[in-house]
Amino acid sequence: MDEQKFSSIWNCKSPSYLPPGIISPYGVAPENVMVADKMVQTRESFEWMINYADRVNPKIVLEIGTGKGVACLFYDAIAGYDGLIITINISDQIDMDVNNIKSECHRLIMDSSTPEALEAVKGILGERQVDFLFIDGEHGLWVEGVHDPVPFSNDFNNYWPLVRSGGVAAFHDCDAGNEIRRTFDR
């Protein structure tokens, strides 16, 4: 994705999914909200990831950990009219209007680590395979000071086999000092 296209999405105002003035668990929904203000990732890291994904010409995107749904606007831009976007989030946090995107979009509100979630994704895909997988879901559990990477590992182990040969995966929160990175390195 070229810089101009990325910036046009990053800097745009998008209608909120919620009616103006409604208080959600995430604050008051304004009439229009800057896409950049809803992002958890830095512009640099997210732009790098989108450009990395764009190199494989993704038509099918699977996102584990949807958050507020802002990334769907970018996935839509790289997947296009014949694209398919599947997002999984344990709770319905989406407060952006993602109903007008060009791609076919499936929002699954469920725990990504369950067999039911995996079967739901497989049912949507049918015989198709994922081009780009983004995992930003459960980062593992801390029990008595010890990190249990099982939830993160489950997401990777469950959904990586659905990615086509030549497809790519990206992970959020895997910087060098993070347990996610250490888990992935194992």
Kinemage of the C-alpha trace (Angstrom):
@kinemage 1
@onewidth
@group {chain A} dominant
@subgroup {mainchain}
@vectorlist {calphas} color= white
{ca met a 1} P 0.000 0.000 0.000
{ca asp a 2} L 1.521 3.313 -0.957
{ca glu a 3} L 2.084 6.065 1.604
{ca gln a 4} L -0.681 8.282 0.241
{ca lys a 5} L -3.311 5.536 0.452
{ca phe a 6} L -2.195 4.504 3.943
{ca ser a 7} L -2.260 8.112 5.149
{ca ser a 8} L -5.693 8.709 3.662
{ca ile a 9} L -7.100 5.896 5.813
{ca trp a 10} L -4.977 6.632 8.892
{ca asn a 11} L -5.969 10.295 8.904
{ca cys a 12} L -9.623 9.933 7.920
{ca lys a 13} L -12.615 10.398 10.150
{ca ser a 14} L -14.890 7.411 10.284
{ca pro a 15} L -18.454 7.362 11.537
{ca ser a 16} L -18.791 5.674 14.876
{ca tyr a 17} L -20.670 2.404 14.909
{ca leu a 18} L -22.551 3.637 17.982
{ca pro a 19} L -25.039 6.519 17.915
{ca pro a 20} L -23.492 9.868 18.955
{ca gly a 21} L -23.419 10.451 22.690
{ca ile a 22} L -23.961 6.808 23.642
{ca ile a 23} L -21.621 5.719 26.406
{ca ser a 24} L -19.959 2.394 25.711
{ca pro a 25} L -17.508 0.595 28.006
{ca tyr a 26} L -14.833 2.372 25.953
{ca gly a 27} L -16.114 5.941 26.360
{ca val a 28} L -18.573 8.271 24.683
{ca ala a 29} L -19.026 7.612 20.978
{ca pro a 30} L -18.388 10.845 19.072
{ca glu a 31} L -20.102 11.558 15.767
{ca asn a 32} L -16.841 11.108 13.878
{ca val a 33} L -13.593 9.738 15.173
{ca met a 34} L -10.092 9.801 13.737
{ca val a 35} L -8.962 6.338 12.712
{ca ala a 36} L -5.501 7.042 14.144
{ca asp a 37} L -7.027 7.794 17.547
{ca lys a 38} L -8.521 4.299 17.726
{ca met a 39} L -5.304 2.432 16.926
{ca val a 40} L -3.411 0.651 19.673
{ca gln a 41} L -0.360 0.096 17.478
{ca thr a 42} L 1.988 2.854 16.439
{ca arg a 43} L 1.646 4.163 12.916
{ca glu a 44} L 5.121 2.885 12.026
{ca ser a 45} L 4.528 -0.693 13.186
{ca phe a 46} L 1.060 -0.906 11.689
{ca glu a 47} L 2.153 0.597 8.363
{ca trp a 48} L 5.032 -1.884 8.201
{ca met a 49} L 2.638 -4.767 8.868
{ca ile a 50} L 0.105 -3.643 6.251
{ca asn a 51} L 2.857 -3.221 3.649
{ca tyr a 52} L 4.228 -6.653 4.554
{ca ala a 53} L 0.786 -8.209 4.126
{ca asp a 54} L 0.138 -6.297 0.909
{ca arg a 55} L 3.140 -7.992 -0.748
{ca val a 56} L 1.238 -11.292 -0.934
{ca asn a 57} L -1.822 -9.616 -2.505
{ca pro a 58} L -4.138 -10.857 0.255
{ca lys a 59} L -7.745 -11.506 -0.626
{ca ile a 60} L -8.530 -13.442 2.559
{ca val a 61} L -7.581 -11.913 5.907
{ca leu a 62} L -8.076 -13.528 9.325
{ca glu a 63} L -7.613 -11.342 12.394
{ca ile a 64} L -7.538 -12.788 15.912
{ca gly a 65} L -8.174 -9.938 18.351
{ca thr a 66} L -10.257 -7.330 16.569
{ca gly a 67} L -10.334 -4.661 19.252
{ca lys a 68} L -12.237 -1.629 18.001
{ca gly a 69} L -12.284 -2.837 14.386
{ca val a 70} L -10.147 -0.092 12.891
{ca ala a 71} L -7.737 -2.481 11.180
{ca cys a 72} L -10.651 -3.748 9.054
{ca leu a 73} L -10.512 -0.470 7.115
{ca phe a 74} L -6.924 -1.255 6.117
{ca tyr a 75} L -7.602 -4.925 5.373
{ca asp a 76} L -10.465 -3.806 3.158
{ca ala a 77} L -8.137 -1.476 1.260
{ca ile a 78} L -5.698 -4.280 0.460
{ca ala a 79} L -8.267 -7.056 -0.099
{ca gly a 80} L -10.717 -5.052 -2.211
{ca tyr a 81} L -14.167 -5.856 -3.547
{ca asp a 82} L -13.498 -9.571 -3.872
{ca gly a 83} L -11.868 -9.812 -0.450
{ca leu a 84} L -12.927 -11.752 2.626
{ca ile a 85} L -12.181 -10.496 6.128
{ca ile a 86} L -12.821 -12.680 9.171
{ca thr a 87} L -12.342 -11.126 12.597
{ca ile a 88} L -12.552 -12.881 15.948
{ca asn a 89} L -12.794 -11.100 19.274
{ca ile a 90} L -13.866 -12.404 22.658
{ca ser a 91} L -16.098 -9.365 23.227
{ca asp a 92} L -17.880 -6.910 20.964
{ca gln a 93} L -15.616 -3.868 21.262
{ca ile a 94} L -16.100 -2.631 17.701
{ca asp a 95} L -17.260 0.947 17.778
{ca met a 96} L -16.255 1.922 14.242
{ca asp a 97} L -18.655 1.615 11.327
{ca val a 98} L -17.232 -1.340 9.426
{ca asn a 99} L -20.531 -2.138 7.743
{ca asn a 100} L -19.689 -0.175 4.596
{ca ile a 101} L -16.459 -1.864 3.656
{ca lys a 102} L -16.167 -3.400 0.189
{ca ser a 103} L -14.944 -6.825 1.282
{ca glu a 104} L -17.158 -9.555 2.644
{ca cys a 105} L -16.706 -9.258 6.415
{ca his a 106} L -17.536 -11.773 9.147
{ca arg a 107} L -17.310 -10.639 12.777
{ca leu a 108} L -17.161 -13.550 15.197
{ca ile a 109} L -17.695 -12.647 18.848
{ca met a 110} L -16.229 -15.668 20.602
{ca asp a 111} L -13.106 -17.025 22.258
{ca ser a 112} L -10.638 -17.740 19.438
{ca ser a 113} L -9.083 -20.647 21.347
{ca thr a 114} L -12.268 -22.729 21.348
{ca pro a 115} L -12.995 -25.543 18.897
{ca glu a 116} L -16.240 -23.720 18.027
{ca ala a 117} L -14.325 -20.647 16.831
{ca leu a 118} L -12.011 -22.741 14.686
{ca glu a 119} L -14.980 -24.566 13.165
{ca ala a 120} L -16.773 -21.255 12.510
{ca val a 121} L -13.732 -19.945 10.623
{ca lys a 122} L -13.415 -23.181 8.654
{ca gly a 123} L -17.118 -22.972 7.801
{ca ile a 124} L -16.711 -19.447 6.421
{ca leu a 125} L -13.581 -20.370 4.475
{ca gly a 126} L -14.917 -23.563 2.953
{ca glu a 127} L -12.159 -24.744 0.602
{ca arg a 128} L -10.401 -21.355 0.602
{ca gln a 129} L -7.224 -20.568 2.530
{ca val a 130} L -6.079 -17.487 4.414
{ca asp a 131} L -3.571 -15.154 2.753
{ca phe a 132} L -2.831 -13.005 5.802
{ca leu a 133} L -3.230 -14.007 9.459
{ca phe a 134} L -2.868 -11.397 12.203
{ca ile a 135} L -2.776 -12.627 15.800
{ca asp a 136} L -3.373 -10.021 18.484
{ca gly a 137} L -5.605 -12.049 20.751
{ca glu a 138} L -4.979 -13.599 24.136
{ca his a 139} L -1.354 -13.048 25.063
{ca gly a 140} L -1.135 -15.813 27.616
{ca leu a 141} L -1.893 -16.015 31.278
{ca trp a 142} L 0.147 -15.165 34.339
{ca val a 143} L -0.363 -17.636 37.180
{ca glu a 144} L 1.586 -17.017 40.385
{ca gly a 145} L 4.240 -15.050 38.494
{ca val a 146} L 4.717 -17.678 35.795
{ca his a 147} L 3.682 -17.030 32.197
{ca asp a 148} L 1.483 -19.655 30.542
{ca pro a 149} L 1.722 -19.089 26.772
{ca val a 150} L -0.973 -21.658 25.969
{ca pro a 151} L -3.665 -19.223 24.711
{ca phe a 152} L -1.242 -17.532 22.288
{ca ser a 153} L 0.164 -20.889 21.206
{ca asn a 154} L -3.364 -22.208 20.674
{ca asp a 155} L -4.203 -19.341 18.327
{ca phe a 156} L -1.073 -19.924 16.284
{ca asn a 157} L -1.404 -23.717 16.246
{ca asn a 158} L -5.118 -23.588 15.386
{ca tyr a 159} L -5.081 -20.963 12.651
{ca trp a 160} L -1.655 -21.224 10.976
{ca pro a 161} L -2.678 -24.443 9.154
{ca leu a 162} L -5.444 -22.414 7.460
{ca val a 163} L -2.860 -20.114 5.815
{ca arg a 164} L -1.987 -20.908 2.209
{ca ser a 165} L 1.519 -21.725 1.083
{ca gly a 166} L 3.163 -18.343 0.512
{ca gly a 167} L 0.728 -16.622 2.873
{ca val a 168} L 1.984 -14.623 5.828
{ca ala a 169} L 1.272 -14.185 9.516
{ca ala a 170} L 1.982 -11.240 11.794
{ca phe a 171} L 1.834 -10.927 15.566
{ca his a 172} L 1.251 -7.920 17.781
{ca asp a 173} L 3.183 -7.418 21.015
{ca cys a 174} L 6.142 -9.599 20.076
{ca asp a 175} L 8.970 -7.174 20.737
{ca ala a 176} L 12.217 -8.626 22.038
{ca gly a 177} L 11.405 -8.229 25.754
{ca asn a 178} L 7.948 -9.719 25.567
{ca glu a 179} L 6.746 -13.184 26.584
{ca ile a 180} L 4.927 -13.495 23.246
{ca arg a 181} L 8.255 -13.224 21.431
{ca arg a 182} L 9.876 -15.781 23.725
{ca thr a 183} L 6.942 -18.115 23.196
{ca phe a 184} L 7.151 -17.732 19.424
{ca asp a 185} L 10.927 -18.255 19.437
{ca arg a 186} L 10.415 -21.625 21.159
